[in-house]
């Protein structure tokens, strides 16, 4: 499992303009991060809540549908959330020029 | 104001693969929609809640930051949420081929 996490990390580090990657377990516990600890914990708490709400919203609108990913564009960053069965991957990017 | 809404509607209808557009006022009341009524009301309630949570989350992480838009990719659709001072615009697209 730890090799799998390293692979995930490597894959997303190749995304352009990546400033940080956080990998959460399904209980929203950070199991890997390239960001500062307090920011990681902050992201983990907020993103996991938002993701579970978004996932519920999607199935609420259509029971056969499923959330694949969320992109939050902010003035400063783009935050990409990739939920899966075993992990929630959070990729923080600087917006492309 | 109604001309402004018509302009918004026209602009987003030119997006590729658009299947529906909903324009909400800041109180999450649908003021324009191209979708069926019950689905519009359903989207309005869920998206406005999610958007306000996401906006709070962004400023919570960094008080000088601001949410620009949200993209929710689902198995069936991509939902783009564009919050602004006067409206929340929801654009539902079929994913590009």
N, CA and C atoms of all chains as a GROMACS GRO file, in nm:
protein
  582
    1UNK      N    1   0.083  -0.121   0.000
    1UNK     CA    2   0.000   0.000   0.000
    1UNK      C    3   0.086   0.125   0.000
    2UNK      N    4   0.199   0.118   0.070
    2UNK     CA    5   0.285   0.236   0.077
    2UNK      C    6   0.349   0.266  -0.059
    3UNK      N    7   0.378   0.159  -0.138
    3UNK     CA    8   0.431   0.178  -0.273
    3UNK      C    9   0.326   0.244  -0.362
    4UNK      N   10   0.199   0.202  -0.341
    4UNK     CA   11   0.087   0.258  -0.417
    4UNK      C   12   0.076   0.409  -0.390
    5UNK      N   13   0.094   0.445  -0.264
    5UNK     CA   14   0.084   0.587  -0.227
    5UNK      C   15   0.198   0.667  -0.288
    6UNK      N   16   0.319   0.608  -0.287
    6UNK     CA   17   0.433   0.675  -0.350
    6UNK      C   18   0.408   0.696  -0.500
    7UNK      N   19   0.346   0.595  -0.562
    7UNK     CA   20   0.314   0.605  -0.705
    7UNK      C   21   0.215   0.718  -0.730
    8UNK      N   22   0.111   0.725  -0.645
    8UNK     CA   23   0.011   0.831  -0.658
    8UNK      C   24   0.078   0.968  -0.647
    9UNK      N   25   0.164   0.979  -0.547
    9UNK     CA   26   0.233   1.104  -0.522
    9UNK      C   27   0.316   1.145  -0.644
   10UNK      N   28   0.391   1.049  -0.697
   10UNK     CA   29   0.476   1.076  -0.813
   10UNK      C   30   0.393   1.120  -0.933
   11UNK      N   31   0.278   1.049  -0.953
   11UNK     CA   32   0.194   1.080  -1.068
   11UNK      C   33   0.146   1.225  -1.062
   12UNK      N   34   0.096   1.266  -0.943
   12UNK     CA   35   0.037   1.399  -0.934
   12UNK      C   36   0.142   1.509  -0.922
   13UNK      N   37   0.262   1.472  -0.881
   13UNK     CA   38   0.369   1.572  -0.878
   13UNK      C   39   0.408   1.616  -1.018
   14UNK      N   40   0.372   1.533  -1.118
   14UNK     CA   41   0.403   1.568  -1.256
   14UNK      C   42   0.300   1.661  -1.318
   15UNK      N   43   0.191   1.685  -1.247
   15UNK     CA   44   0.093   1.783  -1.295
   15UNK      C   45   0.161   1.920  -1.302
   16UNK      N   46   0.121   2.005  -1.396
   16UNK     CA   47   0.186   2.136  -1.404
   16UNK      C   48   0.150   2.225  -1.285
   17UNK      N   49   0.247   2.303  -1.242
   17UNK     CA   50   0.226   2.406  -1.139
   17UNK      C   51   0.178   2.354  -1.003
   18UNK      N   52   0.211   2.227  -0.972
   18UNK     CA   53   0.166   2.172  -0.844
   18UNK      C   54   0.243   2.235  -0.728
   19UNK      N   55   0.169   2.285  -0.629
   19UNK     CA   56   0.235   2.342  -0.512
   19UNK      C   57   0.221   2.250  -0.390
   20UNK      N   58   0.130   2.154  -0.397
   20UNK     CA   59   0.117   2.062  -0.285
   20UNK      C   60   0.023   1.947  -0.316
   21UNK      N   61   0.051   1.835  -0.251
   21UNK     CA   62  -0.034   1.716  -0.266
   21UNK      C   63  -0.059   1.659  -0.127
   22UNK      N   64  -0.185   1.627  -0.101
   22UNK     CA   65  -0.220   1.563   0.027
   22UNK      C   66  -0.300   1.438  -0.007
   23UNK      N   67  -0.263   1.326   0.055
   23UNK     CA   68  -0.341   1.203   0.036
   23UNK      C   69  -0.405   1.167   0.170
   24UNK      N   70  -0.539   1.154   0.167
   24UNK     CA   71  -0.614   1.119   0.288
   24UNK      C   72  -0.662   0.975   0.278
   25UNK      N   73  -0.676   0.909   0.391
   25UNK     CA   74  -0.743   0.780   0.391
   25UNK      C   75  -0.894   0.806   0.394
   26UNK      N   76  -0.978   0.700   0.382
   26UNK     CA   77  -1.122   0.725   0.375
   26UNK      C   78  -1.180   0.790   0.501
   27UNK      N   79  -1.104   0.792   0.610
   27UNK     CA   80  -1.150   0.858   0.732
   27UNK      C   81  -1.095   1.000   0.743
   28UNK      N   82  -1.042   1.051   0.631
   28UNK     CA   83  -0.994   1.189   0.622
   28UNK      C   84  -0.866   1.214   0.702
   29UNK      N   85  -0.794   1.105   0.733
   29UNK     CA   86  -0.665   1.118   0.801
   29UNK      C   87  -0.556   1.135   0.695
   30UNK      N   88  -0.474   1.240   0.704
   30UNK     CA   89  -0.366   1.256   0.607
   30UNK      C   90  -0.263   1.144   0.622
   31UNK      N   91  -0.239   1.070   0.514
   31UNK     CA   92  -0.140   0.963   0.521
   31UNK      C   93  -0.014   1.000   0.444
   32UNK      N   94  -0.022   1.107   0.365
   32UNK     CA   95   0.096   1.154   0.292
   32UNK      C   96   0.072   1.300   0.257
   33UNK      N   97   0.173   1.382   0.269
   33UNK     CA   98   0.156   1.523   0.232
   33UNK      C   99   0.289   1.584   0.190
   34UNK      N  100   0.282   1.679   0.100
   34UNK     CA  101   0.400   1.756   0.066
   34UNK      C  102   0.386   1.899   0.120
   35UNK      N  103   0.277   1.922   0.198
   35UNK     CA  104   0.253   2.057   0.249
   35UNK      C  105   0.285   2.064   0.398
   36UNK      N  106   0.288   2.182   0.446
   36UNK     CA  107   0.318   2.208   0.586
   36UNK      C  108   0.208   2.143   0.674
   37UNK      N  109   0.245   2.096   0.793
   37UNK     CA  110   0.155   2.013   0.873
   37UNK      C  111   0.021   2.079   0.908
   38UNK      N  112   0.023   2.200   0.961
   38UNK     CA  113  -0.104   2.263   1.002
   38UNK      C  114  -0.195   2.288   0.881
   39UNK      N  115  -0.135   2.327   0.769
   39UNK     CA  116  -0.214   2.349   0.647
   39UNK      C  117  -0.273   2.217   0.598
   40UNK      N  118  -0.195   2.110   0.608
   40UNK     CA  119  -0.242   1.977   0.569
   40UNK      C  120  -0.366   1.938   0.650
   41UNK      N  121  -0.358   1.956   0.781
   41UNK     CA  122  -0.468   1.918   0.870
   41UNK      C  123  -0.592   2.002   0.839
   42UNK      N  124  -0.569   2.130   0.812
   42UNK     CA  125  -0.676   2.223   0.778
   42UNK      C  126  -0.745   2.181   0.647
   43UNK      N  127  -0.664   2.159   0.544
   43UNK     CA  128  -0.717   2.112   0.415
   43UNK      C  129  -0.794   1.981   0.434
   44UNK      N  130  -0.734   1.888   0.507
   44UNK     CA  131  -0.794   1.755   0.525
   44UNK      C  132  -0.935   1.767   0.582
   45UNK      N  133  -0.949   1.846   0.687
   45UNK     CA  134  -1.079   1.859   0.754
   45UNK      C  135  -1.182   1.923   0.660
   46UNK      N  136  -1.143   2.033   0.596
   46UNK     CA  137  -1.239   2.107   0.514
   46UNK      C  138  -1.273   2.033   0.385
   47UNK      N  139  -1.171   1.981   0.318
   47UNK     CA  140  -1.196   1.914   0.188
   47UNK      C  141  -1.275   1.784   0.207
   48UNK      N  142  -1.245   1.710   0.314
   48UNK     CA  143  -1.318   1.583   0.330
   48UNK      C  144  -1.466   1.610   0.356
   49UNK      N  145  -1.496   1.714   0.433
   49UNK     CA  146  -1.637   1.750   0.458
   49UNK      C  147  -1.705   1.790   0.328
   50UNK      N  148  -1.638   1.878   0.254
   50UNK     CA  149  -1.694   1.927   0.128
   50UNK      C  150  -1.715   1.812   0.028
   51UNK      N  151  -1.617   1.721   0.022
   51UNK     CA  152  -1.625   1.611  -0.073
   51UNK      C  153  -1.740   1.517  -0.041
   52UNK      N  154  -1.759   1.489   0.088
   52UNK     CA  155  -1.869   1.397   0.122
   52UNK      C  156  -2.003   1.464   0.095
   53UNK      N  157  -2.010   1.596   0.116
   53UNK     CA  158  -2.134   1.668   0.083
   53UNK      C  159  -2.160   1.668  -0.068
   54UNK      N  160  -2.055   1.692  -0.145
   54UNK     CA  161  -2.071   1.695  -0.291
   54UNK      C  162  -2.111   1.556  -0.343
   55UNK      N  163  -2.050   1.451  -0.287
   55UNK     CA  164  -2.081   1.315  -0.331
   55UNK      C  165  -2.226   1.281  -0.300
   56UNK      N  166  -2.272   1.321  -0.180
   56UNK     CA  167  -2.412   1.298  -0.143
   56UNK      C  168  -2.505   1.375  -0.236
   57UNK      N  169  -2.467   1.499  -0.267
   57UNK     CA  170  -2.548   1.584  -0.354
   57UNK      C  171  -2.567   1.518  -0.490
   58UNK      N  172  -2.457   1.465  -0.545
   58UNK     CA  173  -2.462   1.404  -0.678
   58UNK      C  174  -2.556   1.283  -0.679
   59UNK      N  175  -2.545   1.196  -0.580
   59UNK     CA  176  -2.633   1.078  -0.579
   59UNK      C  177  -2.776   1.116  -0.543
   60UNK      N  178  -2.792   1.226  -0.471
   60UNK     CA  179  -2.924   1.277  -0.437
   60UNK      C  180  -2.997   1.324  -0.562
   61UNK      N  181  -2.925   1.387  -0.654
   61UNK     CA  182  -2.985   1.435  -0.779
   61UNK      C  183  -3.014   1.318  -0.874
   62UNK      N  184  -2.932   1.214  -0.866
   62UNK     CA  185  -2.949   1.099  -0.955
   62UNK      C  186  -2.879   0.980  -0.890
   63UNK      N  187  -2.958   0.885  -0.841
   63UNK     CA  188  -2.904   0.775  -0.761
   63UNK      C  189  -2.804   0.690  -0.838
   64UNK      N  190  -2.811   0.692  -0.972
   64UNK     CA  191  -2.719   0.608  -1.051
   64UNK      C  192  -2.590   0.683  -1.084
   65UNK      N  193  -2.582   0.809  -1.043
   65UNK     CA  194  -2.467   0.891  -1.076
   65UNK      C  195  -2.362   0.884  -0.963
   66UNK      N  196  -2.243   0.935  -0.989
   66UNK     CA  197  -2.132   0.924  -0.893
   66UNK      C  198  -2.035   1.040  -0.913
   67UNK      N  199  -1.983   1.095  -0.804
   67UNK     CA  200  -1.885   1.204  -0.812
   67UNK      C  201  -1.749   1.149  -0.854
   68UNK      N  202  -1.688   1.209  -0.956
   68UNK     CA  203  -1.556   1.167  -1.000
   68UNK      C  204  -1.448   1.260  -0.943
   69UNK      N  205  -1.464   1.389  -0.959
   69UNK     CA  206  -1.369   1.483  -0.901
   69UNK      C  207  -1.430   1.621  -0.882
   70UNK      N  208  -1.362   1.703  -0.802
   70UNK     CA  209  -1.405   1.840  -0.778
   70UNK      C  210  -1.287   1.930  -0.810
   71UNK      N  211  -1.313   2.041  -0.878
   71UNK     CA  212  -1.211   2.144  -0.897
   71UNK      C  213  -1.262   2.273  -0.837
   72UNK      N  214  -1.185   2.327  -0.745
   72UNK     CA  215  -1.220   2.455  -0.684
   72UNK      C  216  -1.122   2.558  -0.734
   73UNK      N  217  -1.170   2.652  -0.813
   73UNK     CA  218  -1.082   2.757  -0.862
   73UNK      C  219  -1.096   2.875  -0.766
   74UNK      N  220  -0.985   2.916  -0.708
   74UNK     CA  221  -0.986   3.032  -0.620
   74UNK      C  222  -0.897   3.139  -0.681
   75UNK      N  223  -0.898   3.258  -0.621
   75UNK     CA  224  -0.815   3.368  -0.672
   75UNK      C  225  -0.668   3.327  -0.673
   76UNK      N  226  -0.630   3.243  -0.574
   76UNK     CA  227  -0.488   3.210  -0.554
   76UNK      C  228  -0.450   3.074  -0.616
   77UNK      N  229  -0.535   2.974  -0.597
   77UNK     CA  230  -0.500   2.837  -0.636
   77UNK      C  231  -0.613   2.768  -0.710
   78UNK      N  232  -0.580   2.654  -0.768
   78UNK     CA  233  -0.683   2.559  -0.808
   78UNK      C  234  -0.664   2.434  -0.723
   79UNK      N  235  -0.771   2.391  -0.659
   79UNK     CA  236  -0.765   2.273  -0.574
   79UNK      C  237  -0.844   2.161  -0.644
   80UNK      N  238  -0.775   2.051  -0.670
   80UNK     CA  239  -0.839   1.938  -0.737
   80UNK      C  240  -0.855   1.826  -0.634
   81UNK      N  241  -0.977   1.775  -0.623
   81UNK     CA  242  -1.004   1.669  -0.525
   81UNK      C  243  -1.045   1.545  -0.602
   82UNK      N  244  -0.970   1.437  -0.581
   82UNK     CA  245  -0.995   1.312  -0.651
   82UNK      C  246  -1.031   1.204  -0.549
   83UNK      N  247  -1.160   1.186  -0.526
   83UNK     CA  248  -1.198   1.084  -0.429
   83UNK      C  249  -1.197   0.946  -0.494
   84UNK      N  250  -1.155   0.846  -0.421
   84UNK     CA  251  -1.164   0.708  -0.471
   84UNK      C  252  -1.201   0.619  -0.353
   85UNK      N  253  -1.203   0.489  -0.379
   85UNK     CA  254  -1.246   0.398  -0.273
   85UNK      C  255  -1.153   0.404  -0.152
   86UNK      N  256  -1.022   0.408  -0.178
   86UNK     CA  257  -0.924   0.398  -0.070
   86UNK      C  258  -0.863   0.530  -0.024
   87UNK      N  259  -0.870   0.633  -0.109
   87UNK     CA  260  -0.805   0.759  -0.077
   87UNK      C  261  -0.887   0.878  -0.122
   88UNK      N  262  -0.858   0.993  -0.063
   88UNK     CA  263  -0.900   1.120  -0.124
   88UNK      C  264  -0.769   1.192  -0.154
   89UNK      N  265  -0.746   1.223  -0.281
   89UNK     CA  266  -0.623   1.292  -0.320
   89UNK      C  267  -0.655   1.439  -0.342
   90UNK      N  268  -0.577   1.525  -0.277
   90UNK     CA  269  -0.596   1.669  -0.292
   90UNK      C  270  -0.470   1.724  -0.361
   91UNK      N  271  -0.490   1.787  -0.476
   91UNK     CA  272  -0.378   1.846  -0.549
   91UNK      C  273  -0.401   1.997  -0.553
   92UNK      N  274  -0.304   2.074  -0.503
   92UNK     CA  275  -0.314   2.219  -0.504
   92UNK      C  276  -0.220   2.272  -0.612
   93UNK      N  277  -0.275   2.347  -0.707
   93UNK     CA  278  -0.196   2.399  -0.819
   93UNK      C  279  -0.201   2.551  -0.820
   94UNK      N  280  -0.096   2.611  -0.872
   94UNK     CA  281  -0.105   2.751  -0.913
   94UNK      C  282  -0.177   2.753  -1.046
   95UNK      N  283  -0.269   2.849  -1.066
   95UNK     CA  284  -0.340   2.851  -1.192
   95UNK      C  285  -0.242   2.869  -1.307
   96UNK      N  286  -0.266   2.802  -1.418
   96UNK     CA  287  -0.183   2.813  -1.536
   96UNK      C  288  -0.179   2.956  -1.586
   97UNK      N  289  -0.069   2.993  -1.645
   97UNK     CA  290  -0.057   3.130  -1.695
   97UNK      C  291  -0.127   3.142  -1.830
   98UNK      N  292  -3.196   4.460  -1.545
   98UNK     CA  293  -3.146   4.335  -1.487
   98UNK      C  294  -3.187   4.215  -1.572
   99UNK      N  295  -3.308   4.217  -1.625
   99UNK     CA  296  -3.355   4.103  -1.702
   99UNK      C  297  -3.274   4.087  -1.831
  100UNK      N  298  -3.230   4.200  -1.890
  100UNK     CA  299  -3.145   4.194  -2.010
  100UNK      C  300  -3.010   4.132  -1.976
  101UNK      N  301  -2.960   4.166  -1.857
  101UNK     CA  302  -2.832   4.110  -1.811
  101UNK      C  303  -2.843   3.958  -1.797
  102UNK      N  304  -2.955   3.912  -1.745
  102UNK     CA  305  -2.976   3.768  -1.727
  102UNK      C  306  -2.985   3.698  -1.861
  103UNK      N  307  -3.055   3.762  -1.956
  103UNK     CA  308  -3.064   3.704  -2.091
  103UNK      C  309  -2.925   3.693  -2.154
  104UNK      N  310  -2.842   3.797  -2.131
  104UNK     CA  311  -2.705   3.795  -2.183
  104UNK      C  312  -2.625   3.680  -2.122
  105UNK      N  313  -2.638   3.663  -1.990
  105UNK     CA  314  -2.568   3.554  -1.922
  105UNK      C  315  -2.609   3.420  -1.981
  106UNK      N  316  -2.739   3.405  -1.997
  106UNK     CA  317  -2.794   3.280  -2.049
  106UNK      C  318  -2.737   3.252  -2.187
  107UNK      N  319  -2.736   3.354  -2.273
  107UNK     CA  320  -2.686   3.338  -2.410
  107UNK      C  321  -2.538   3.299  -2.408
  108UNK      N  322  -2.461   3.369  -2.319
  108UNK     CA  323  -2.318   3.342  -2.314
  108UNK      C  324  -2.290   3.195  -2.282
  109UNK      N  325  -2.359   3.144  -2.177
  109UNK     CA  326  -2.328   3.008  -2.133
  109UNK      C  327  -2.391   2.901  -2.222
  110UNK      N  328  -2.494   2.940  -2.297
  110UNK     CA  329  -2.552   2.843  -2.391
  110UNK      C  330  -2.456   2.812  -2.504
  111UNK      N  331  -2.358   2.899  -2.524
  111UNK     CA  332  -2.258   2.875  -2.627
  111UNK      C  333  -2.145   2.783  -2.582
  112UNK      N  334  -2.143   2.751  -2.454
  112UNK     CA  335  -2.045   2.653  -2.406
  112UNK      C  336  -2.071   2.520  -2.476
  113UNK      N  337  -1.966   2.440  -2.501
  113UNK     CA  338  -1.991   2.312  -2.568
  113UNK      C  339  -2.068   2.214  -2.479
  114UNK      N  340  -2.154   2.137  -2.541
  114UNK     CA  341  -2.226   2.026  -2.475
  114UNK      C  342  -2.313   2.068  -2.356
  115UNK      N  343  -2.363   2.191  -2.358
  115UNK     CA  344  -2.446   2.236  -2.246
  115UNK      C  345  -2.582   2.167  -2.251
  116UNK      N  346  -2.621   2.107  -2.139
  116UNK     CA  347  -2.754   2.046  -2.134
  116UNK      C  348  -2.851   2.129  -2.050
  117UNK      N  349  -2.799   2.221  -1.970
  117UNK     CA  350  -2.890   2.304  -1.891
  117UNK      C  351  -2.817   2.418  -1.821
  118UNK      N  352  -2.891   2.526  -1.801
  118UNK     CA  353  -2.836   2.642  -1.730
  118UNK      C  354  -2.941   2.688  -1.629
  119UNK      N  355  -2.893   2.716  -1.508
  119UNK     CA  356  -2.982   2.768  -1.404
  119UNK      C  357  -2.915   2.893  -1.346
  120UNK      N  358  -2.990   3.000  -1.335
  120UNK     CA  359  -2.937   3.122  -1.272
  120UNK      C  360  -3.015   3.146  -1.143
  121UNK      N  361  -2.940   3.153  -1.033
  121UNK     CA  362  -3.000   3.175  -0.901
  121UNK      C  363  -2.972   3.318  -0.855
  122UNK      N  364  -3.062   3.375  -0.777
  122UNK     CA  365  -3.029   3.502  -0.711
  122UNK      C  366  -2.947   3.470  -0.585
  123UNK      N  367  -2.896   3.573  -0.514
  123UNK     CA  368  -2.808   3.542  -0.399
  123UNK      C  369  -2.878   3.466  -0.287
  124UNK      N  370  -3.012   3.459  -0.292
  124UNK     CA  371  -3.086   3.383  -0.191
  124UNK      C  372  -3.119   3.242  -0.242
  125UNK      N  373  -3.052   3.203  -0.351
  125UNK     CA  374  -3.066   3.068  -0.406
  125UNK      C  375  -3.202   3.044  -0.471
  126UNK      N  376  -3.273   3.151  -0.506
  126UNK     CA  377  -3.400   3.138  -0.577
  126UNK      C  378  -3.371   3.133  -0.727
  127UNK      N  379  -3.420   3.031  -0.798
  127UNK     CA  380  -3.397   3.025  -0.943
  127UNK      C  381  -3.472   3.140  -1.012
  128UNK      N  382  -3.397   3.223  -1.087
  128UNK     CA  383  -3.463   3.333  -1.157
  128UNK      C  384  -3.465   3.307  -1.308
  129UNK      N  385  -3.392   3.206  -1.351
  129UNK     CA  386  -3.394   3.168  -1.493
  129UNK      C  387  -3.346   3.024  -1.502
  130UNK      N  388  -3.409   2.946  -1.586
  130UNK     CA  389  -3.363   2.808  -1.602
  130UNK      C  390  -3.399   2.755  -1.740
  131UNK      N  391  -3.315   2.665  -1.790
  131UNK     CA  392  -3.349   2.595  -1.914
  131UNK      C  393  -3.381   2.449  -1.882
  132UNK      N  394  -3.384   2.418  -1.752
  132UNK     CA  395  -3.408   2.279  -1.711
  132UNK      C  396  -3.550   2.264  -1.657
  133UNK      N  397  -3.588   2.140  -1.642
  133UNK     CA  398  -3.721   2.106  -1.591
  133UNK      C  399  -3.735   2.161  -1.447
  134UNK      N  400  -3.858   2.200  -1.410
  134UNK     CA  401  -3.878   2.274  -1.285
  134UNK      C  402  -3.830   2.200  -1.158
  135UNK      N  403  -3.872   2.075  -1.141
  135UNK     CA  404  -3.834   2.005  -1.017
  135UNK      C  405  -3.681   1.985  -1.008
  136UNK      N  406  -3.621   1.957  -1.123
  136UNK     CA  407  -3.475   1.940  -1.126
  136UNK      C  408  -3.406   2.073  -1.093
  137UNK      N  409  -3.460   2.183  -1.144
  137UNK     CA  410  -3.406   2.316  -1.117
  137UNK      C  411  -3.407   2.345  -0.967
  138UNK      N  412  -3.520   2.318  -0.903
  138UNK     CA  413  -3.535   2.344  -0.760
  138UNK      C  414  -3.437   2.257  -0.680
  139UNK      N  415  -3.425   2.132  -0.724
  139UNK     CA  416  -3.335   2.038  -0.660
  139UNK      C  417  -3.188   2.085  -0.671
  140UNK      N  418  -3.147   2.120  -0.793
  140UNK     CA  419  -3.012   2.173  -0.816
  140UNK      C  420  -2.989   2.299  -0.732
  141UNK      N  421  -3.089   2.390  -0.735
  141UNK     CA  422  -3.074   2.519  -0.666
  141UNK      C  423  -3.044   2.497  -0.518
  142UNK      N  424  -3.120   2.410  -0.455
  142UNK     CA  425  -3.104   2.386  -0.311
  142UNK      C  426  -2.968   2.326  -0.281
  143UNK      N  427  -2.931   2.223  -0.357
  143UNK     CA  428  -2.808   2.151  -0.327
  143UNK      C  429  -2.684   2.232  -0.364
  144UNK      N  430  -2.685   2.293  -0.482
  144UNK     CA  431  -2.567   2.367  -0.528
  144UNK      C  432  -2.543   2.492  -0.442
  145UNK      N  433  -2.650   2.560  -0.402
  145UNK     CA  434  -2.630   2.683  -0.324
  145UNK      C  435  -2.569   2.650  -0.187
  146UNK      N  436  -2.613   2.539  -0.128
  146UNK     CA  437  -2.555   2.495   0.000
  146UNK      C  438  -2.407   2.461  -0.018
  147UNK      N  439  -2.379   2.382  -0.121
  147UNK     CA  440  -2.241   2.339  -0.146
  147UNK      C  441  -2.150   2.460  -0.175
  148UNK      N  442  -2.203   2.554  -0.254
  148UNK     CA  443  -2.123   2.671  -0.292
  148UNK      C  444  -2.090   2.758  -0.170
  149UNK      N  445  -2.188   2.777  -0.083
  149UNK     CA  446  -2.159   2.862   0.033
  149UNK      C  447  -2.059   2.792   0.126
  150UNK      N  448  -2.070   2.659   0.134
  150UNK     CA  449  -1.971   2.584   0.214
  150UNK      C  450  -1.831   2.594   0.153
  151UNK      N  451  -1.824   2.580   0.021
  151UNK     CA  452  -1.693   2.587  -0.046
  151UNK      C  453  -1.633   2.727  -0.031
  152UNK      N  454  -1.717   2.830  -0.044
  152UNK     CA  455  -1.668   2.968  -0.033
  152UNK      C  456  -1.615   2.993   0.108
  153UNK      N  457  -1.688   2.943   0.209
  153UNK     CA  458  -1.643   2.958   0.349
  153UNK      C  459  -1.512   2.884   0.370
  154UNK      N  460  -1.503   2.765   0.312
  154UNK     CA  461  -1.383   2.684   0.326
  154UNK      C  462  -1.261   2.758   0.271
  155UNK      N  463  -1.277   2.820   0.154
  155UNK     CA  464  -1.166   2.889   0.088
  155UNK      C  465  -1.117   3.007   0.174
  156UNK      N  466  -1.209   3.086   0.227
  156UNK     CA  467  -1.166   3.201   0.309
  156UNK      C  468  -1.116   3.154   0.445
  157UNK      N  469  -1.164   3.038   0.489
  157UNK     CA  470  -1.118   2.980   0.614
  157UNK      C  471  -0.970   2.939   0.604
  158UNK      N  472  -0.932   2.887   0.488
  158UNK     CA  473  -0.793   2.846   0.466
  158UNK      C  474  -0.702   2.967   0.448
  159UNK      N  475  -0.757   3.074   0.390
  159UNK     CA  476  -0.677   3.195   0.363
  159UNK      C  477  -0.776   3.311   0.350
  160UNK      N  478  -0.777   3.398   0.449
  160UNK     CA  479  -0.879   3.505   0.456
  160UNK      C  480  -0.873   3.600   0.337
  161UNK      N  481  -0.755   3.607   0.269
  161UNK     CA  482  -0.743   3.699   0.155
  161UNK      C  483  -0.785   3.631   0.024
  162UNK      N  484  -0.818   3.503   0.031
  162UNK     CA  485  -0.852   3.428  -0.089
  162UNK      C  486  -1.004   3.431  -0.114
  163UNK      N  487  -1.046   3.388  -0.231
  163UNK     CA  488  -1.186   3.395  -0.269
  163UNK      C  489  -1.218   3.285  -0.369
  164UNK      N  490  -1.336   3.225  -0.356
  164UNK     CA  491  -1.378   3.121  -0.450
  164UNK      C  492  -1.421   3.183  -0.583
  165UNK      N  493  -1.367   3.132  -0.695
  165UNK     CA  494  -1.406   3.183  -0.827
  165UNK      C  495  -1.510   3.090  -0.892
  166UNK      N  496  -1.482   2.963  -0.896
  166UNK     CA  497  -1.581   2.869  -0.950
  166UNK      C  498  -1.555   2.727  -0.899
  167UNK      N  499  -1.656   2.643  -0.917
  167UNK     CA  500  -1.647   2.502  -0.878
  167UNK      C  501  -1.683   2.419  -1.001
  168UNK      N  502  -1.607   2.313  -1.023
  168UNK     CA  503  -1.644   2.216  -1.126
  168UNK      C  504  -1.660   2.081  -1.059
  169UNK      N  505  -1.777   2.024  -1.077
  169UNK     CA  506  -1.804   1.890  -1.023
  169UNK      C  507  -1.813   1.795  -1.142
  170UNK      N  508  -1.717   1.705  -1.152
  170UNK     CA  509  -1.721   1.606  -1.259
  170UNK      C  510  -1.789   1.483  -1.203
  171UNK      N  511  -1.897   1.442  -1.268
  171UNK     CA  512  -1.965   1.319  -1.226
  171UNK      C  513  -1.959   1.219  -1.341
  172UNK      N  514  -2.003   1.096  -1.315
  172UNK     CA  515  -2.003   0.994  -1.420
  172UNK      C  516  -2.085   1.040  -1.540
  173UNK      N  517  -2.192   1.118  -1.513
  173UNK     CA  518  -2.288   1.155  -1.618
  173UNK      C  519  -2.262   1.296  -1.674
  174UNK      N  520  -2.235   1.393  -1.586
  174UNK     CA  521  -2.228   1.533  -1.626
  174UNK      C  522  -2.106   1.603  -1.567
  175UNK      N  523  -2.079   1.722  -1.619
  175UNK     CA  524  -1.992   1.816  -1.548
  175UNK      C  525  -2.079   1.934  -1.508
  176UNK      N  526  -2.076   1.969  -1.381
  176UNK     CA  527  -2.155   2.081  -1.331
  176UNK      C  528  -2.058   2.194  -1.296
  177UNK      N  529  -2.077   2.309  -1.359
  177UNK     CA  530  -1.991   2.425  -1.334
  177UNK      C  531  -2.072   2.527  -1.256
  178UNK      N  532  -2.017   2.573  -1.145
  178UNK     CA  533  -2.086   2.670  -1.061
  178UNK      C  534  -2.005   2.798  -1.060
  179UNK      N  535  -2.068   2.908  -1.103
  179UNK     CA  536  -2.000   3.037  -1.111
  179UNK      C  537  -2.070   3.135  -1.017
  180UNK      N  538  -2.019   3.148  -0.896
  180UNK     CA  539  -2.083   3.241  -0.803
  180UNK      C  540  -2.034   3.383  -0.831
  181UNK      N  541  -2.121   3.480  -0.819
  181UNK     CA  542  -2.080   3.620  -0.829
  181UNK      C  543  -2.161   3.699  -0.727
  182UNK      N  544  -2.144   3.828  -0.729
  182UNK     CA  545  -2.212   3.911  -0.628
  182UNK      C  546  -2.364   3.900  -0.640
  183UNK      N  547  -2.414   3.901  -0.764
  183UNK     CA  548  -2.558   3.907  -0.786
  183UNK      C  549  -2.625   3.775  -0.820
  184UNK      N  550  -2.545   3.680  -0.869
  184UNK     CA  551  -2.604   3.554  -0.914
  184UNK      C  552  -2.516   3.436  -0.879
  185UNK      N  553  -2.578   3.318  -0.880
  185UNK     CA  554  -2.501   3.194  -0.888
  185UNK      C  555  -2.544   3.129  -1.020
  186UNK      N  556  -2.450   3.108  -1.109
  186UNK     CA  557  -2.483   3.047  -1.238
  186UNK      C  558  -2.440   2.901  -1.234
  187UNK      N  559  -2.533   2.813  -1.270
  187UNK     CA  560  -2.505   2.668  -1.273
  187UNK      C  561  -2.515   2.624  -1.419
  188UNK      N  562  -2.406   2.569  -1.471
  188UNK     CA  563  -2.404   2.519  -1.609
  188UNK      C  564  -2.383   2.368  -1.603
  189UNK      N  565  -2.476   2.293  -1.661
  189UNK     CA  566  -2.463   2.147  -1.664
  189UNK      C  567  -2.424   2.105  -1.805
  190UNK      N  568  -2.310   2.036  -1.815
  190UNK     CA  569  -2.259   1.994  -1.946
  190UNK      C  570  -2.249   1.843  -1.954
  191UNK      N  571  -2.263   1.789  -2.076
  191UNK     CA  572  -2.219   1.653  -2.100
  191UNK      C  573  -2.068   1.657  -2.114
  192UNK      N  574  -1.997   1.561  -2.054
  192UNK     CA  575  -1.852   1.565  -2.065
  192UNK      C  576  -1.810   1.560  -2.212
  193UNK      N  577  -1.707   1.631  -2.247
  193UNK     CA  578  -1.656   1.631  -2.385
  193UNK      C  579  -1.612   1.493  -2.426
  194UNK      N  580  -1.621   1.466  -2.553
  194UNK     CA  581  -1.582   1.332  -2.600
  194UNK      C  582  -1.431   1.326  -2.615
   0.00000   0.00000   0.00000
